[in-house]
Amino acid sequence: MTAANPAAPLQRNGVVIDDTFAEAFPMKATRIVITAHNLTWARHAANSATGFATSVIACGCEAGIERELGPDETPDGRPGLSVLIFSMSGKELAKQLERRVGQCVLTCPTTAVFAGIAEGEAIALGKNLRFFGDGWQMSKLIDGVRYWRVPVMDGEFVAQETTAVTKAVGGGNLLMLATDTESALAAAEAAVRAMQRLPNVVMPFPGGVVRSGSKVGSKYPALMASTNDAFCPGLYGLAAKSEITPDVHCVLEIVIDGLTEADVAAAMRVGMQACIAIGAAGGLRRISAGNYGGKLGPYLFHLHQLLGAPEAAA
Amino acid sequence: MNGVHLRLKQAPALRVDLRGVTPASLAGLSAAQIERLAVTHGMQTLALAELFAVSCDGAAAAGDTLMFEGDLSRFDRIGWQLAGGQIVVDGPAGDYVGACMSGGEIVVRGHAGLLAACEMAGGTLTIAGDVGDHAASGLPGSMDGMRGGTLVVHGRAGERFADRMRRGTALVFGDVGDFLASRLVAGTVAIGGRAGAHIGYGMRRGSVVFAGAVPSVAPTFVPALAEAAVAWQLLARAIARHGGPFAGLPARRIGRHLGDLSADGKGELIVAA
């Protein structure tokens, strides 16, 4: 991780915005729409399908619930949820999608699943899950879209045959450096709430927040990532290189995956604005971001530029 | 309206085969060239000008509308193998209208004869009046009926409607004759009126929706106990766009019968309450 530049302090409401940037990577993504008899059961399925999907490091994908959908927004007129799933390749995305829909949506009472993106390379949604029907499954082609109807014990599971894969951006992030745990949580929660109001993004970690920010590599060769010691308050004065100042006792991170660079930028912007609204009075001292020196990811989100700071524009 | 206008001079003595007279085949031709096109009249061939008054603005284009005006009930194979463009028949049409079409649109503002939309694979065929027997079915001797596209009949349909149909959507606003959807392989059929005897005789898969009178169901069908609310909403919303007796379908409750057990047994008769 690169160091924030303390020589260029930009302050908003007493919060220092580090002159640094978040570095993000290209990913592949899809959106699916899960509907059910009521929102409760749609949420059960969506929570299950997006569980253990915090990081591609070990989960295979990153996923989250994008938003609730009213009956007038879903193909079958029932309440539902849109879910975004991101992975590093289309092949891995297809694998994760099939496993998660097969184990978490097909199994959940009353659910149905539909594609949430129309344009892009098609990957299987219900195409292979239909074989669970053991020959009793039925296909229905409606307005050029094929659906599979699989008999199950509560009636039938309906799944659109395919969904589409689109290019996406993963790894946008914000670091909130605060005086204490309570303040850091309050800032992170406010930022996540603001980001959740935007379309096309998910924050895949628990509650949208991660406390175990990582750096690339480790002293142990077998590990590809390890703790971000530069931002660990507990290592202040111990680690050779630290981003912590003495007034910072807790740091939390929000990771953002979005369908486009603009979506990630918008989420980071509203997240920072929510944090700034809490301000130094709320215990928030700094906002920073994680990057790899700009050498790895093609998408760089400069915090000052996102806030439209005059010096950034210059 | 841009396009080629063919106004019937007088009814022919024998049946006329209009295969090959499509927007694509007329593209680039002047009115004089179109007038010289040969069509079959009984055992003879006639120039189109002997049957129709031809008018068009300059050379015709493939995307233009081909308009027939007059009583074309003795003109068969209108829109045969149509792949694109639009044909409008301002009056009745003969047999095989829209047969084997794979794209484009045909509108008939009157009745149509036998075998309308038979082996249709794509596009849209709308008939304002009635159709004869074997609409949306197969050509005589063929194993497959309609296999794609949309057929909308605003009037009534004859016997064997959608016989051997395997894909696509076929709607009849009015009544249909006997053997509706017989040997249906797949696809969607919806009826707004009454249906004759032997509904779904030998049907293997597919959906037949009854928005009008409750049909008489053969004993080779079994009542479905499970709900199919999701599939019904997807299907009903698509059909409801055609209006008429289908307009309120998504809000109606349904009963289903599965069969025909004498065949594959995976078809469904959906009766809207």
Boltz contact constraints between the chains, C-beta under 6 A:
constraints:
  - contact:
      token1: [A, 76]
      token2: [B, 230]
      max_distance: 6.0
  - contact:
      token1: [A, 76]
      token2: [B, 233]
      max_distance: 6.0
  - contact:
      token1: [A, 77]
      token2: [B, 233]
      max_distance: 6.0
  - contact:
      token1: [A, 112]
      token2: [B, 230]
      max_distance: 6.0
  - contact:
      token1: [A, 138]
      token2: [B, 266]
      max_distance: 6.0
  - contact:
      token1: [A, 142]
      token2: [B, 234]
      max_distance: 6.0
  - contact:
      token1: [A, 142]
      token2: [B, 238]
      max_distance: 6.0
  - contact:
      token1: [A, 143]
      token2: [B, 238]
      max_distance: 6.0
  - contact:
      token1: [A, 149]
      token2: [B, 231]
      max_distance: 6.0
  - contact:
      token1: [A, 155]
      token2: [B, 226]
      max_distance: 6.0
  - contact:
      token1: [A, 155]
      token2: [B, 227]
      max_distance: 6.0
  - contact:
      token1: [A, 156]
      token2: [B, 228]
      max_distance: 6.0
  - contact:
      token1: [A, 158]
      token2: [B, 230]
      max_distance: 6.0
  - contact:
      token1: [A, 158]
      token2: [B, 231]
      max_distance: 6.0
